[in-house]
Amino acid sequence: VLGLWPPVAPSRRPKRSAVLFFEVEILDARTRDKLCFLDKVEPQATVADIKNLFSKAHPQWYPARQSLRLDPKGRSLKDEDVLQSLPVGTTATLYFRDLGAQISWVTVFLTEYAGPLLIYLLFYFRVPFLYGPRYDFTASRHRVVHLACCCHSFHYVKRLLETLFVHRFSHGTMPLRNIFKNCTYYWGFAAWMAYYINHPLYTPPAYGDEQVKLALAVFLFCQLGNFSIHVALRNLRPAGSKTRKIPYPTRNPFTWLFLLVSCPNYTYEVGSWIGFTIMTQCLPVALFSLVGFVQMAIWAQGKHRSYLREFRDYPPLRSPIIPFLL
Ligand SMILES: NC(=O)c1ccc[n+]([C@@H]2O[C@H](COP(=O)([O-])OP(=O)(O)OC[C@H]3O[C@@H](n4cnc5c(N)ncnc54)[C@H](OP(=O)(O)O)[C@@H]3O)[C@@H](O)[C@H]2O)c1
């Protein structure tokens, strides 16, 4: 579509549009070197179209790894932004940053979540070289250990299925380097938690069955809550779109937490891990819950701020992750 229109003879040019084409120059955001010059770009061209044209000149920078900005240090333009609505003249200067090699979100999530699921099971089944030969393939005599394995596996199977069938992501990819960081975090913690919970010398919770039952109730409640929020978020976005809307409570009571927080899925996620901590009474689990909480609180604050920026009528009562507190 772009730059391919045959030039129109001046006498036959429609009067209503003074500019038929734009020129776009793309500079390196760091060095300001000129990387590419595109002439005859349609005014209706989107940033995604420009990225496609740019990648023809520089195939190593495929569209998903490009960030194009109006200002070298400014925000990245959205793929759906239209050239003629940007604050540029007929010669637009865009600044390019390389986001690095990209990998699809679905691959990322599948790798991140399948890892903990399998690693935990290795410890649960006590495969050789973990606890010494006499414990190989033996089973724990504590019922809570079996219950914990069911809960842990349930959690990650749920996440895998949600990644495949529930979430509608707006970004197709993320930087490849993130996967190493994320996998170290998820896989490492899963191994550490599983090692202690399935250890032959593991001691069950101090308050016995009562503690385990309470913990299971908290865990299941929060898992249901988390799933309900994910479904509510999915229903906000028509298939194939990138629309972002203000989420509101639906008829499902688990979503009523939207009255008080912007990211109730994170609130429920933290709740699930608190439940798992009470159930197993295990220090690495408590630490995983704490680190997860800190990370999700930071993300929730970012998401909350962007809701406030994007929507003037955003409900003022909401906090990012913990009602009235945080
Ligand atoms: N244990 C841990 O350490 C930990 C850490 C992080 C996450 N998690 C779990 O993983 C789940 C997913 O994490 P996430 O960070 O991807 O959650 P998220 O940002 O809340 O997003 C979940 C899905 O909903 C979409 N979405 C969010 N807000 C939307 C809106 N206003 N309108 C339309 N769609 C919207 C997102 O699309 P976009 O692609 O546009 O964002 C994404 O597909 C969490 O809920 C949590 O259960 C666990």
The ligand as a Tripos MOL2 file, in Angstrom:
@<TRIPOS>MOLECULE
LIG
   48    52     1     0     0
SMALL
NO_CHARGES

@<TRIPOS>ATOM
      1 N1          3.4340  -15.6500   41.2330 N.am      1 LIG1
      2 C1          3.9320  -14.6430   40.5770 C.2       1 LIG1
      3 O1          5.0280  -14.2080   40.8760 O.2       1 LIG1
      4 C2          3.1560  -14.0140   39.4420 C.ar      1 LIG1
      5 C3          3.6460  -12.8480   38.8560 C.ar      1 LIG1
      6 C4          2.9310  -12.2860   37.7940 C.ar      1 LIG1
      7 C5          1.7600  -12.8800   37.3270 C.ar      1 LIG1
      8 N2          1.2950  -14.0020   37.8960 N.ar      1 LIG1
      9 C6          0.0230  -14.6430   37.4290 C.3       1 LIG1
     10 O2         -0.1030  -14.5490   36.0260 O.3       1 LIG1
     11 C7         -1.3550  -13.9030   35.7150 C.3       1 LIG1
     12 C8         -1.2140  -13.0720   34.4320 C.3       1 LIG1
     13 O3         -0.2790  -12.0230   34.6950 O.3       1 LIG1
     14 P1         -0.2800  -10.6820   33.8650 P.3       1 LIG1
     15 O4          0.7800   -9.8260   34.5020 O.co2     1 LIG1
     16 O5         -0.2300  -10.9780   32.4080 O.co2     1 LIG1
     17 O6         -1.7520  -10.1170   34.2370 O.3       1 LIG1
     18 P2         -2.5320   -8.8830   33.6510 P.3       1 LIG1
     19 O7         -1.5990   -7.8460   33.1620 O.co2     1 LIG1
     20 O8         -3.5580   -8.4760   34.6400 O.co2     1 LIG1
     21 O9         -3.2470   -9.4320   32.3440 O.3       1 LIG1
     22 C9         -3.9920  -10.5950   32.2190 C.3       1 LIG1
     23 C10        -4.6200  -10.5570   30.8200 C.3       1 LIG1
     24 O10        -5.6740   -9.5870   30.7790 O.3       1 LIG1
     25 C11        -5.4160   -8.5880   29.7970 C.3       1 LIG1
     26 N3         -5.8350   -7.2830   30.3460 N.ar      1 LIG1
     27 C12        -5.3510   -6.6840   31.4680 C.ar      1 LIG1
     28 N4         -6.0010   -5.5210   31.6940 N.ar      1 LIG1
     29 C13        -6.8920   -5.3680   30.6790 C.ar      1 LIG1
     30 C14        -7.8510   -4.3490   30.3420 C.ar      1 LIG1
     31 N5         -8.0100   -3.2660   31.0870 N.pl3     1 LIG1
     32 N6         -8.6230   -4.5020   29.2330 N.ar      1 LIG1
     33 C15        -8.4580   -5.6130   28.4660 C.ar      1 LIG1
     34 N7         -7.5710   -6.6130   28.7230 N.ar      1 LIG1
     35 C16        -6.7990   -6.5020   29.8210 C.ar      1 LIG1
     36 C17        -3.9160   -8.6450   29.5630 C.3       1 LIG1
     37 O11        -3.5800   -8.1820   28.2910 O.3       1 LIG1
     38 P3         -2.2330   -7.3120   27.9820 P.3       1 LIG1
     39 O12        -1.4200   -8.1930   27.1160 O.co2     1 LIG1
     40 O13        -2.7260   -6.0980   27.2810 O.co2     1 LIG1
     41 O14        -1.5580   -6.9790   29.2810 O.co2     1 LIG1
     42 C18        -3.6460  -10.1400   29.7130 C.3       1 LIG1
     43 O15        -3.9790  -10.8270   28.5390 O.3       1 LIG1
     44 C19        -1.6640  -13.0440   36.9490 C.3       1 LIG1
     45 O16        -3.0130  -12.7440   37.0980 O.3       1 LIG1
     46 C20        -1.1790  -13.9400   38.0390 C.3       1 LIG1
     47 O17        -2.1570  -14.9120   38.3220 O.3       1 LIG1
     48 C21         1.9830  -14.5850   38.9500 C.ar      1 LIG1
@<TRIPOS>BOND
     1     1     2 1
     2     2     3 2
     3     2     4 1
     4     4     5 ar
     5     4    48 ar
     6     5     6 ar
     7     6     7 ar
     8     7     8 ar
     9     8     9 1
    10     8    48 ar
    11     9    10 1
    12     9    46 1
    13    10    11 1
    14    11    12 1
    15    11    44 1
    16    12    13 1
    17    13    14 1
    18    14    15 2
    19    14    16 1
    20    14    17 1
    21    17    18 1
    22    18    19 2
    23    18    20 1
    24    18    21 1
    25    21    22 1
    26    22    23 1
    27    23    24 1
    28    23    42 1
    29    24    25 1
    30    25    26 1
    31    25    36 1
    32    26    27 ar
    33    26    35 ar
    34    27    28 ar
    35    28    29 ar
    36    29    30 ar
    37    29    35 ar
    38    30    31 1
    39    30    32 ar
    40    32    33 ar
    41    33    34 ar
    42    34    35 ar
    43    36    37 1
    44    36    42 1
    45    37    38 1
    46    38    39 2
    47    38    40 1
    48    38    41 1
    49    42    43 1
    50    44    45 1
    51    44    46 1
    52    46    47 1
@<TRIPOS>SUBSTRUCTURE
     1 LIG1         1 GROUP 0 **** ****
